[in-house]
Amino acid sequence: MDLVSIEMNTPCLCNAALEPRLRGRITNRPIRIRCLAAVCFWISVWSGPGPVPAHAAGFGEYQVKAVFLYNLVHFIQWPSGAFPGEAAPFIIGVFGPDPFDGHLTETIQNERIRGRPILVTRYADPEELRTRPCHLLFVSRQALKMWPLLKEVLDNRPVLTVSDVNGFAEMGGMANLLTRRRKIKIEINIRQAKRAGLGVSAKLLNLADIVPDNPT
């Protein structure tokens, strides 16, 4: 079962309503790219189970995944102790080579999460997370070999770990964005999220694939 399927280069129901207004203007406007994908995301979430293709003609894989990351945050609850103060920013981290090529920064530009500004931080060494913590950490494919060390550093900390590699959720990652036949679905490891003190929306759990830890 898919949480949401954003299908590349394929029209959808939401496209019929949006395209007349946005056609010809979306390509060079990050905010319009964000709005189009976000609207399709919310339509799919509120419409119930099953894949709902979203129009993403001309969008790259990581443009779409940047929007997924931003929207995913709205389904997760962090403990109050995860933030040093009421005005502290929400920090999205990227570990390893950044596959988003600026799209993640564009997506969160001028956006806020529960009233907090959003920052994007990049990491190359697991130890950096001890002194420069984040709230969501995306682990790039090229850096997956560092996952055992990352998991050790982040153990029981309120950090939502996300990647887009087969088996990541089974290895103890909390969310996995998988591309299947030009569609994106989300896997959730609820046990790991709870161990970190994170709350996961029932709506997300009803629509995502729930993945257990690999017993081996």
C-alpha positions in Angstrom: 0.0 0.0 0.0 1.4 3.4 -0.9 1.2 6.5 1.3 1.2 8.6 -1.8 2.4 7.9 -5.3 4.0 10.8 -7.2 4.2 9.5 -10.7 6.7 11.1 -13.0 5.4 12.6 -16.3 1.8 11.3 -15.7 -1.3 13.5 -15.4 -3.7 13.0 -12.5 -6.9 14.2 -11.1 -5.4 17.0 -9.2 -3.5 18.1 -12.3 -6.8 18.7 -14.0 -7.7 21.4 -11.5 -4.2 23.0 -11.2 -2.7 22.8 -14.7 -4.7 25.6 -16.4 -3.5 28.1 -13.8 0.1 26.8 -13.6 0.9 25.6 -17.1 3.9 27.4 -18.5 4.8 29.0 -15.2 5.7 26.2 -12.9 9.2 25.2 -14.2 11.1 28.2 -13.0 9.1 28.9 -9.8 10.2 26.8 -6.8 7.2 27.9 -4.8 4.8 26.6 -7.6 6.7 23.3 -7.8 6.3 23.0 -4.1 2.6 23.9 -4.1 1.8 21.5 -6.9 3.4 18.5 -5.3 2.3 19.5 -1.9 -1.4 19.8 -2.9 -1.2 16.4 -4.6 0.4 15.0 -1.4 -2.4 16.3 0.8 -5.1 15.1 -1.6 -3.7 11.6 -1.5 -3.3 11.6 2.3 -6.9 12.7 3.0 -8.5 10.6 0.3 -7.7 7.3 2.0 -5.6 4.2 1.2 -4.4 3.3 -2.2 -2.0 4.9 -4.7 -2.9 8.4 -6.0 -0.6 9.5 -8.8 0.5 13.1 -8.7 1.4 15.2 -11.7 5.2 15.7 -11.7 6.0 16.3 -15.3 9.4 17.8 -15.6 10.3 17.2 -12.0 13.4 15.3 -11.0 13.3 12.5 -8.4 14.9 14.6 -5.7 12.7 17.6 -6.3 9.8 15.4 -5.5 11.5 13.8 -2.5 12.4 17.2 -1.1 8.6 17.9 -0.9 8.0 14.5 0.6 10.5 15.3 3.4 8.9 18.7 4.1 5.4 17.2 4.3 6.4 14.1 6.2 7.4 16.3 9.1 3.8 17.4 9.6 2.9 13.8 10.5 5.5 13.4 13.2 5.5 14.8 16.7 8.8 15.6 18.4 9.0 15.8 22.2 9.3 19.4 23.6 12.8 18.5 24.9 14.1 18.1 21.3 14.2 21.9 21.1 16.3 24.2 23.3 13.7 27.0 23.2 10.4 28.1 21.7 12.1 30.0 18.9 14.7 27.3 18.1 14.7 26.3 14.4 13.7 22.9 13.1 16.8 21.4 11.5 16.7 19.0 8.6 20.1 17.3 8.2 21.6 15.6 5.2 24.3 13.1 5.8 26.8 12.4 3.0 26.8 13.7 -0.5 23.7 15.8 -0.9 21.4 14.4 -3.7 18.9 17.2 -3.5 21.2 19.7 -5.4 19.6 22.7 -3.8 16.0 21.5 -4.2 15.6 20.9 -0.4 16.7 24.4 0.4 14.3 25.8 -2.2 11.5 23.7 -0.8 11.8 24.9 2.8 12.6 28.5 1.9 10.3 30.9 3.9 8.4 27.9 5.3 7.9 27.2 9.0 7.1 24.0 10.9 4.8 24.6 13.9 5.9 28.2 13.9 9.6 27.3 13.8 11.9 28.4 11.0 13.6 25.5 9.1 17.3 25.1 8.4 19.1 22.6 6.3 22.4 21.3 7.7 24.9 18.9 6.1 27.1 16.4 7.8 30.1 14.3 6.8 31.0 12.6 10.1 28.6 10.9 12.5 30.4 12.6 15.5 29.2 16.0 14.2 25.7 15.0 15.2 26.7 15.1 18.9 27.6 18.8 18.8 25.3 19.9 15.9 22.0 17.9 16.4 19.2 17.9 14.0 15.5 16.8 14.1 15.3 14.9 10.8 18.4 13.3 9.2 18.3 12.1 5.6 21.0 9.5 4.9 22.2 9.6 1.3 22.7 6.4 -0.6 26.4 6.9 -0.9 26.7 7.3 2.9 24.7 4.2 3.9 27.9 2.4 4.8 28.1 4.8 7.7 24.7 3.8 9.0 25.8 1.5 11.8 27.9 4.4 13.3 25.1 6.9 12.7 22.6 4.6 14.4 24.9 4.3 17.4 25.3 8.0 17.7 21.6 8.7 17.4 20.4 5.8 19.6 17.3 6.9 21.5 17.7 10.5 20.4 14.6 12.3 19.0 15.8 12.3 15.4 13.7 11.0 12.5 16.0 9.0 10.3 15.1 8.9 6.6 16.7 7.4 3.4 15.7 6.1 0.0 17.6 2.8 -0.1 16.1 -0.7 -0.1 16.2 -2.3 3.3 16.8 1.0 5.2 13.7 0.6 7.4 14.6 -3.0 8.2 18.0 -1.9 9.3 16.5 0.4 11.9 15.8 3.5 9.8 12.5 5.2 10.7 11.2 6.3 7.2 12.2 5.1 3.7 11.2 6.9 0.5 11.3 4.2 -2.2 10.8 4.7 -5.9 8.8 1.9 -7.5 7.9 2.1 -11.2 8.3 5.9 -11.3 6.2 6.2 -8.1 7.3 7.0 -4.6 6.0 5.2 -1.5 6.9 5.5 2.2 7.9 2.7 4.6 7.8 3.4 8.3 9.6 1.5 11.1 7.2 2.5 14.0 9.2 0.6 16.6 12.3 2.7 16.0 10.3 5.9 15.9 8.8 5.1 19.3 12.2 4.2 20.7 13.3 7.7 19.8 10.3 9.3 21.5 8.7 10.4 18.3 4.9 10.3 17.8 3.6 9.2 14.4 0.3 10.2 13.1 -2.3 7.5 12.8 -3.1 8.8 9.3 0.5 8.2 8.2 0.5 4.7 9.8 -2.8 3.8 8.0 -1.4 4.7 4.6 2.3 3.8 4.8 3.9 0.3 4.7 4.8 -0.7 8.2 8.2 -2.4 8.3 9.6 -4.4 11.3 13.2 -4.5 12.2 15.3 -7.2 10.6 15.6 -9.9 13.3 19.0 -10.8 12.0 
